[in-house]
Amino acid sequence: MNWSRTILDGIVMCVIFNGLVGLFFYVFPQACSRMFPKGIKQAAAPYVNRKDVTVLFCILIVIYLLMFLYMAVSAHLAGVGGFKNLFWTGYIEMMFVNAGDFFFLDVLARIYVMDKGLIKGAEGHPDWKWSGWWKLAVPEHGLAWPLLFCPLAGIIVAGIGALLG
């Protein structure tokens, strides 16, 4: 395993992923409200366009697939081989994305969005405060990502890496 490459790739993917998700939040703010706590989802629901949600979902799928491909190709070019090493490379890099998503999008961007009122219908909703937000963000980034999504990413990266090797 190439630790320096894994850490640098994780940081780069963290910045790119969170930058793109932040950008798409400004393009489709109402569609992004589907990823927020239950109270905000319900308050914003009358203003959500189903087509925008579908477009955002498709964009996120493409971003994830490109990230998996990048992780596998980068690891292959760095000389990382074997299922175990490729798995842990993908897992660790996706944990960087997870940490960035939590700190940049769920903590810092939430504060900015809360003050700007970008989500119609959810302006001033109590779930914007951390006391409402942590009920979604902490289990998602503390349990779901490390136990479900990051291992899945590791398996996908190892699979792609096996096809490259």
Secondary structure, DSSP 8 states (H G I E B T S, - for coil): --HHHHHHHHHHHHHHHHHHHHHHHHHSHHHHGGGS-HHHHHHHGGG--HHHHHHHHHHHHHHHHHHHHHHHHHHHHTT--SHHHHHHHHHHHHHHHHHHIIIIIIIIIHHHHHHHT-STT-TT-GGGSHHHHHHHHHHIIIIIIIIIIHHHHHHHHHHHHHHH-
